[in-house]
């Protein structure tokens, strides 16, 4: 079982600029924990604070119960996989992976056993005598991963490890990384700006922006019940529509100004007052395109993209704003440009926020 990482009130400054301020989180033993956010949000800075490459201006970093703030990087028992692999070009695959063990004065027979074992785990044992120049990008990444794991660290850190690979290889390697992590059971902190990658590999995701954690949750909850407008827009795609709360006794609904479309809601906060101005987040797949005889938000199809199983529609609302809707592709039937339609919403899936987008107004269900 892996170790626990505890970060309490972390602060990181560069000169007068505060990059991270009062950040706290806990990574559970054996967990695959991802730091996700746009470039410059502080995720790599935080990762480098954990390993000791960056100084800590405030707060406490612990592995299990041991404070590591002042422990040198080489004494923290942490493995690291970098964005650029950092594979030594003059060493064979075997010698690259054995490098950390040799530095730790591990006996030769033990080095042989452990390197052979980990090369089999990452499925490059047949390449152990090959030089890095004759390896593909994915093979070099497996070498870097094996080198980080073979020293049997308490923690594995990975900084954008797939960003230099092509799209198909990224998918292959992310699946391999997740499988290997589960097989070994090592606590892993993974940094990426790729939302799909984070959803695919993580046990939990911390969405960051401006050095602040916006939400920590499972991939399903981060996607289905984002904590605010930023998360809803960063994870996948959301259309944002102004609306208001309509209350009749204990019954609550959302009223869209476009077309007077009213949607009954059973999962809104019960304390919301009639007339409260809100922001509704609707993912493209949460729209239902209907004929103009039915209830919905009036819209006009401006263009469409056929993608096999689904068709993506781009529509204009009455106020001139644009939204995107994704519908299952019917055989030979694509709605022509210029067609007037109505947009219904799947009320159990949409999210509702305060008008400024900062506060979720949907009650979080126990199970989604």
C-alpha positions as CSV (number, residue, x, y, z in Angstrom):
1,X,0.0,0.0,0.0
2,X,1.3,3.5,-0.8
3,X,1.9,6.4,1.4
4,X,-0.3,9.3,2.4
5,X,0.6,12.8,1.2
6,X,-0.7,15.7,3.4
7,X,-0.3,19.3,2.4
8,X,-1.4,21.9,5.0
9,X,-1.6,25.7,4.2
10,X,1.1,25.6,1.5
11,X,2.5,29.0,0.3
12,X,4.8,29.6,-2.7
13,X,6.1,33.0,-3.7
14,X,8.4,34.1,-6.5
15,X,9.6,37.6,-5.4
16,X,6.4,39.6,-4.7
17,X,4.2,37.2,-6.7
18,X,2.3,34.6,-4.7
19,X,1.7,31.6,-6.9
20,X,0.1,29.3,-4.3
21,X,-1.5,30.7,-1.1
22,X,-2.9,28.6,1.7
23,X,-3.4,25.4,-0.2
24,X,-4.3,22.2,1.6
25,X,-5.1,18.7,0.4
26,X,-4.6,15.0,1.2
27,X,-3.7,12.2,-1.2
28,X,-4.8,8.8,0.0
29,X,-2.5,5.7,0.1
30,X,-2.3,4.0,-3.3
31,X,-4.4,6.7,-4.9
32,X,-4.0,8.0,-8.5
33,X,-4.4,11.8,-7.8
34,X,-4.4,14.3,-10.6
35,X,-3.6,18.0,-10.5
36,X,-5.5,19.5,-13.4
37,X,-5.7,23.0,-14.7
38,X,-4.7,25.5,-17.3
39,X,-1.1,26.5,-17.9
40,X,0.2,28.7,-15.1
41,X,-2.3,27.6,-12.5
42,X,0.3,26.3,-10.1
43,X,0.0,22.5,-10.6
44,X,3.6,21.9,-11.6
45,X,4.8,24.4,-8.9
46,X,3.0,22.3,-6.3
47,X,4.5,19.1,-7.7
48,X,8.0,20.5,-7.5
49,X,7.3,21.6,-3.9
50,X,6.4,18.0,-3.0
51,X,9.7,16.6,-4.4
52,X,11.8,19.4,-3.1
53,X,12.8,21.2,-6.3
54,X,11.0,24.4,-5.2
55,X,11.3,26.1,-1.8
56,X,8.4,26.3,0.5
57,X,7.5,29.8,1.8
58,X,4.7,28.5,4.2
59,X,2.8,25.4,5.2
60,X,3.7,21.8,5.9
61,X,4.3,18.9,3.6
62,X,4.1,15.4,5.0
63,X,4.6,11.8,3.7
64,X,2.7,9.7,6.1
65,X,3.5,11.3,9.5
66,X,6.9,12.7,8.5
67,X,7.3,16.4,7.7
68,X,9.5,16.6,4.6
69,X,9.9,20.4,4.2
70,X,13.6,20.4,5.1
71,X,14.5,16.9,3.9
72,X,16.8,17.0,0.8
73,X,15.2,15.8,-2.5
74,X,17.4,12.7,-2.6
75,X,16.3,11.6,0.8
76,X,12.5,11.9,0.3
77,X,12.1,8.5,-1.3
78,X,10.0,10.0,-4.2
79,X,10.1,8.9,-7.9
80,X,9.7,11.4,-10.6
81,X,8.7,11.1,-14.3
82,X,9.4,14.3,-16.3
83,X,7.7,15.7,-19.4
84,X,10.8,15.2,-21.5
85,X,11.6,11.7,-20.2
86,X,15.2,12.7,-19.1
87,X,16.5,9.3,-20.4
88,X,20.3,9.2,-20.4
89,X,21.2,8.9,-24.2
90,X,24.6,7.2,-23.6
91,X,23.1,4.4,-21.4
92,X,21.2,1.3,-22.5
93,X,17.6,0.7,-21.3
94,X,18.9,-1.6,-18.6
95,X,21.5,0.9,-17.3
96,X,19.0,3.8,-17.4
97,X,16.6,1.9,-15.2
98,X,19.4,0.6,-12.9
99,X,20.9,4.1,-12.4
100,X,19.0,5.0,-9.2
101,X,19.7,1.5,-7.7
102,X,23.5,1.9,-8.4
103,X,23.5,5.3,-6.7
104,X,21.9,3.7,-3.7
105,X,24.7,1.0,-3.6
106,X,22.2,-1.9,-4.1
107,X,24.0,-5.2,-4.6
108,X,24.6,-6.2,-8.2
109,X,22.4,-9.3,-8.0
110,X,19.6,-7.4,-6.5
111,X,19.8,-4.7,-9.2
112,X,19.6,-7.4,-11.9
113,X,16.5,-8.9,-10.3
114,X,14.7,-5.7,-9.7
115,X,15.4,-4.2,-13.2
116,X,14.4,-7.4,-15.0
117,X,11.2,-7.5,-13.0
118,X,10.2,-3.9,-13.6
119,X,11.0,-4.1,-17.3
120,X,8.6,-6.9,-17.6
121,X,5.9,-4.9,-15.7
122,X,6.3,-2.0,-18.2
123,X,6.5,-4.5,-21.1
124,X,10.0,-3.4,-22.5
125,X,12.1,-6.3,-21.2
126,X,12.9,-7.3,-24.8
127,X,14.5,-3.9,-25.2
128,X,16.9,-3.9,-22.2
129,X,20.1,-3.8,-24.3
130,X,18.8,-1.1,-26.8
131,X,20.1,2.5,-26.7
132,X,17.5,5.4,-26.3
133,X,18.2,6.7,-29.8
134,X,16.6,3.5,-31.2
135,X,13.5,3.8,-29.0
136,X,10.1,5.3,-29.8
137,X,8.7,8.1,-27.7
138,X,6.4,5.7,-25.9
139,X,9.2,3.3,-25.3
140,X,11.4,6.1,-23.8
141,X,8.5,7.0,-21.6
142,X,8.3,3.4,-20.3
143,X,12.0,3.6,-19.5
144,X,11.5,6.8,-17.5
145,X,8.5,5.2,-15.7
146,X,10.5,2.0,-14.9
147,X,13.5,4.1,-13.6
148,X,11.2,6.0,-11.3
149,X,9.4,2.9,-9.9
150,X,12.4,0.5,-9.6
151,X,13.8,2.3,-6.6
152,X,10.5,1.4,-4.8
153,X,9.6,5.0,-3.8
154,X,6.9,5.9,-1.4
155,X,5.4,8.3,-3.9
156,X,5.4,8.6,-7.7
157,X,5.2,12.1,-9.2
158,X,4.4,12.6,-12.9
159,X,4.7,16.0,-14.7
160,X,2.8,16.1,-18.0
161,X,4.4,12.7,-19.0
162,X,2.4,12.3,-22.2
163,X,2.5,15.7,-23.7
164,X,5.2,15.0,-26.2
165,X,3.5,11.9,-27.6
166,X,1.1,11.8,-30.6
167,X,-2.6,11.4,-29.9
168,X,-2.9,7.6,-30.5
169,X,0.3,6.9,-28.4
170,X,-1.0,9.2,-25.6
171,X,-4.1,7.0,-25.2
172,X,-2.0,3.8,-25.3
173,X,0.4,5.2,-22.7
174,X,-2.2,6.6,-20.3
175,X,-3.9,3.2,-20.2
176,X,-0.5,1.6,-19.5
177,X,0.3,4.0,-16.8
178,X,-3.0,3.4,-15.0
179,X,-2.6,-0.4,-15.3
180,X,1.0,-0.3,-13.9
181,X,0.0,2.1,-11.1
182,X,-2.9,-0.2,-10.0
183,X,-0.6,-3.3,-10.3
184,X,2.1,-1.7,-8.0
185,X,-0.3,0.2,-5.8
186,X,2.0,3.2,-5.4
187,X,0.5,6.6,-4.4
188,X,0.8,8.8,-7.6
189,X,0.4,12.5,-8.1
190,X,-0.1,13.3,-11.8
191,X,0.0,16.7,-13.4
192,X,-1.8,17.4,-16.7
193,X,-3.8,20.1,-18.5
194,X,-5.6,17.5,-20.6
195,X,-9.1,17.0,-19.2
196,X,-9.8,13.7,-21.1
197,X,-6.5,12.3,-19.8
198,X,-7.4,13.3,-16.2
199,X,-10.8,11.7,-16.5
200,X,-9.4,8.5,-17.9
201,X,-6.6,7.8,-15.3
202,X,-7.6,9.4,-12.0
203,X,-9.2,8.1,-8.8
204,X,-9.7,11.8,-7.8
205,X,-9.0,15.1,-9.5
206,X,-8.0,18.4,-8.0
207,X,-9.0,21.2,-10.5
208,X,-6.8,24.2,-10.0
209,X,-7.0,27.8,-11.2
210,X,-4.8,30.7,-10.1
211,X,-3.1,28.7,-7.5
212,X,-6.4,27.8,-5.8
213,X,-8.1,24.4,-5.8
214,X,-11.6,24.8,-7.2
215,X,-12.8,21.3,-6.6
216,X,-11.4,17.9,-5.5
217,X,-13.6,14.9,-6.5
218,X,-13.9,11.8,-8.5
219,X,-13.8,12.1,-12.3
220,X,-17.6,11.4,-12.5
221,X,-18.5,14.1,-10.0
222,X,-16.1,16.7,-11.3
223,X,-17.7,16.3,-14.8
224,X,-21.4,15.8,-13.7
225,X,-21.5,18.1,-10.7
226,X,-18.8,20.8,-11.1
227,X,-18.3,23.1,-8.1
228,X,-18.5,26.4,-10.1
229,X,-18.6,27.9,-13.6
230,X,-14.8,27.6,-14.1
231,X,-14.9,23.8,-13.5
232,X,-18.0,23.4,-15.6
233,X,-16.3,25.2,-18.5
234,X,-12.8,23.7,-18.1
235,X,-13.9,20.0,-17.8
236,X,-15.5,19.4,-21.1
237,X,-17.7,22.0,-22.6
238,X,-20.8,23.8,-21.1
239,X,-23.2,26.3,-22.5
240,X,-24.1,29.0,-20.0
241,X,-27.7,30.4,-20.1
242,X,-29.2,33.0,-17.8
243,X,-32.4,32.0,-16.0
244,X,-34.4,32.6,-12.9
245,X,-35.9,30.4,-10.2
246,X,-39.7,30.0,-10.2
247,X,-41.2,28.9,-6.9
248,X,-44.8,27.7,-6.2
249,X,-45.0,26.5,-2.6
250,X,-42.4,23.7,-2.3
251,X,-42.1,23.2,-6.1
252,X,-39.1,24.8,-7.8
253,X,-38.5,25.2,-11.5
254,X,-36.1,27.1,-13.8
255,X,-37.5,29.7,-16.1
256,X,-35.5,30.6,-19.2
257,X,-36.3,34.0,-20.6
258,X,-36.0,32.8,-24.2
259,X,-39.4,31.5,-25.1
260,X,-40.6,31.4,-21.5
261,X,-39.4,27.8,-21.3
262,X,-40.0,26.4,-17.8
263,X,-38.2,23.2,-16.4
264,X,-39.4,21.5,-13.2
265,X,-36.4,20.8,-10.9
266,X,-36.3,18.3,-8.0
267,X,-32.7,18.8,-7.0
268,X,-32.4,22.5,-6.4
269,X,-31.5,23.9,-3.0
270,X,-34.8,24.1,-1.1
271,X,-34.1,27.6,0.3
272,X,-34.0,29.3,-3.1
273,X,-36.5,32.2,-3.4
274,X,-38.8,32.9,-6.3
275,X,-37.1,35.2,-8.8
276,X,-33.6,34.3,-7.9
277,X,-31.3,35.0,-10.8
278,X,-29.2,32.0,-11.8
279,X,-26.8,30.7,-14.4
280,X,-27.6,27.3,-16.0
281,X,-24.8,25.1,-17.3
282,X,-25.9,22.7,-20.1
283,X,-23.4,20.4,-21.7
284,X,-24.0,19.9,-25.4
285,X,-25.3,16.3,-24.9
286,X,-27.8,17.6,-22.3
287,X,-29.8,19.4,-24.9
288,X,-32.8,17.8,-26.7
289,X,-33.5,19.2,-30.1
290,X,-37.2,19.4,-30.7
291,X,-39.7,20.7,-33.3
292,X,-41.0,24.2,-32.9
293,X,-44.4,22.8,-31.8
294,X,-42.9,21.6,-28.5
295,X,-41.7,23.5,-25.4
296,X,-38.1,24.6,-25.4
297,X,-35.7,27.5,-26.0
298,X,-36.1,28.9,-29.5
299,X,-33.0,28.4,-31.7
300,X,-31.9,28.3,-35.3
301,X,-29.4,25.8,-36.7
302,X,-26.4,27.6,-38.1
303,X,-24.1,24.7,-38.9
304,X,-23.4,21.1,-38.1
305,X,-20.6,18.5,-38.0
306,X,-21.2,14.8,-38.6
307,X,-18.9,12.7,-36.5
308,X,-20.3,9.2,-37.1
309,X,-22.2,8.2,-34.0
310,X,-23.1,11.8,-33.1
311,X,-23.8,15.1,-34.9
312,X,-22.6,18.4,-33.4
313,X,-25.0,21.3,-34.0
314,X,-24.1,25.0,-33.6
315,X,-27.2,27.1,-33.0
316,X,-28.1,30.7,-32.5
317,X,-30.5,31.8,-29.8
318,X,-32.9,34.8,-30.1
319,X,-30.5,37.1,-28.3
320,X,-27.7,36.4,-30.8
321,X,-25.7,34.1,-28.5
322,X,-24.5,30.7,-29.7
323,X,-24.8,27.3,-28.2
324,X,-23.6,23.8,-29.1
325,X,-25.7,20.7,-29.0
326,X,-24.7,17.0,-29.6
327,X,-27.3,14.6,-30.8
328,X,-27.2,10.9,-31.8
329,X,-26.9,10.6,-35.5
330,X,-30.1,9.3,-37.2
331,X,-29.7,7.5,-40.4
332,X,-29.4,10.0,-43.3
333,X,-31.1,12.7,-41.1
334,X,-29.1,15.8,-40.4
335,X,-31.1,18.9,-39.6
336,X,-30.4,21.5,-42.4
337,X,-28.8,24.9,-41.7
338,X,-31.4,27.6,-41.1
339,X,-33.9,25.2,-39.5
340,X,-35.8,26.7,-36.5
341,X,-35.9,24.3,-33.5
342,X,-36.6,24.3,-29.8
343,X,-34.0,23.1,-27.3
344,X,-35.2,21.2,-24.3
345,X,-32.8,20.3,-21.4
346,X,-32.3,17.1,-19.4
347,X,-33.2,18.5,-16.1
348,X,-31.6,15.8,-13.9
349,X,-28.2,16.4,-15.6
350,X,-28.0,20.2,-16.0
351,X,-26.2,22.3,-13.4
352,X,-27.4,25.5,-11.8
353,X,-25.1,28.2,-10.3
354,X,-25.6,31.6,-8.7
355,X,-25.6,34.2,-11.4
356,X,-21.9,35.0,-10.9
357,X,-21.1,31.3,-11.4
358,X,-19.4,30.9,-8.0
359,X,-21.9,28.7,-6.1
360,X,-23.6,25.5,-7.1
361,X,-27.4,25.5,-6.4
362,X,-28.0,21.8,-7.3
363,X,-28.1,19.5,-4.3
364,X,-25.3,16.9,-4.7
365,X,-26.8,13.4,-4.9
366,X,-25.1,10.6,-3.1
367,X,-24.9,8.6,-6.3
368,X,-24.9,9.9,-9.8
